[in-house]
Amino acid sequence: MNSLDRSKELNQITLSFLDAFNRGDVDAIMSFFAENSVYEELHGKKNVGKSAIRESFKKLFSGKFGQIRFDEEDTFIDPSENKVMSSWALNIEMGGTLKSMRGLDLLHFENGLVTFKGTY
């Protein structure tokens, strides 16, 4: 596959991954991860393996943090390294109050699956 086609493929996977987050669909989110993936959370916690990652996301979508939505801002793709850097705005509505923060995810892919997700 040439680099342009690989960039398009990685972009589509990343947008579908983001859509699963915005639906709060933990099963759909987990379908993007390889079995031995690593997810490093914003505050530094390291989750290794799909089971640990699932538990982390279940907490995120439990309602404890209110209604959340990620709006993609910029996406940078390195097709030769199978890496994506996606910056976003996180909008959280809780108790009628809207809060927002910006961050980014660094995603590593192998065989179409996320092997590393670092959130910063």
Solvent accessible surface area in square Angstrom, and as a share of the most:
residue,aa,sasa,rsa
1,M,161,0.72
2,N,92,0.47
3,S,72,0.47
4,L,113,0.56
5,D,67,0.35
6,R,35,0.13
7,S,26,0.17
8,K,123,0.52
9,E,64,0.29
10,L,0,0.00
11,N,49,0.25
12,Q,108,0.48
13,I,29,0.15
14,T,7,0.04
15,L,65,0.32
16,S,39,0.25
17,F,7,0.03
18,L,33,0.16
19,D,68,0.35
20,A,1,0.01
21,F,13,0.05
22,N,30,0.15
23,R,134,0.49
24,G,30,0.28
25,D,51,0.26
26,V,23,0.13
27,D,96,0.50
28,A,22,0.17
29,I,0,0.00
30,M,3,0.01
31,S,72,0.46
32,F,34,0.14
33,F,3,0.01
34,A,21,0.16
35,E,119,0.54
36,N,127,0.65
37,S,0,0.00
38,V,31,0.18
39,Y,18,0.07
40,E,54,0.24
41,E,26,0.12
42,L,91,0.45
43,H,139,0.62
44,G,56,0.53
45,K,98,0.42
46,K,120,0.51
47,N,4,0.02
48,V,91,0.52
49,G,14,0.13
50,K,51,0.22
51,S,87,0.56
52,A,37,0.29
53,I,0,0.00
54,R,80,0.29
55,E,83,0.37
56,S,13,0.08
57,F,2,0.01
58,K,99,0.42
59,K,119,0.50
60,L,45,0.22
61,F,44,0.18
62,S,75,0.49
63,G,49,0.47
64,K,143,0.61
65,F,85,0.35
66,G,24,0.23
67,Q,127,0.56
68,I,12,0.06
69,R,128,0.47
70,F,21,0.09
71,D,52,0.27
72,E,67,0.30
73,E,69,0.31
74,D,76,0.39
75,T,36,0.21
76,F,122,0.51
77,I,48,0.24
78,D,59,0.31
79,P,30,0.19
80,S,95,0.61
81,E,102,0.46
82,N,47,0.24
83,K,71,0.30
84,V,0,0.00
85,M,45,0.20
86,S,9,0.06
87,S,19,0.13
88,W,11,0.04
89,A,16,0.13
90,L,17,0.08
91,N,35,0.18
92,I,40,0.20
93,E,88,0.40
94,M,105,0.47
95,G,85,0.82
96,G,71,0.68
97,T,71,0.41
98,L,120,0.60
99,K,134,0.57
100,S,74,0.48
101,M,72,0.32
102,R,177,0.65
103,G,12,0.12
104,L,57,0.28
105,D,17,0.09
106,L,55,0.27
107,L,2,0.01
108,H,49,0.22
109,F,10,0.04
110,E,107,0.48
111,N,141,0.72
112,G,26,0.25
113,L,67,0.33
114,V,0,0.00
115,T,41,0.24
116,F,38,0.16
117,K,8,0.04
118,G,0,0.00
119,T,14,0.08
120,Y,117,0.45
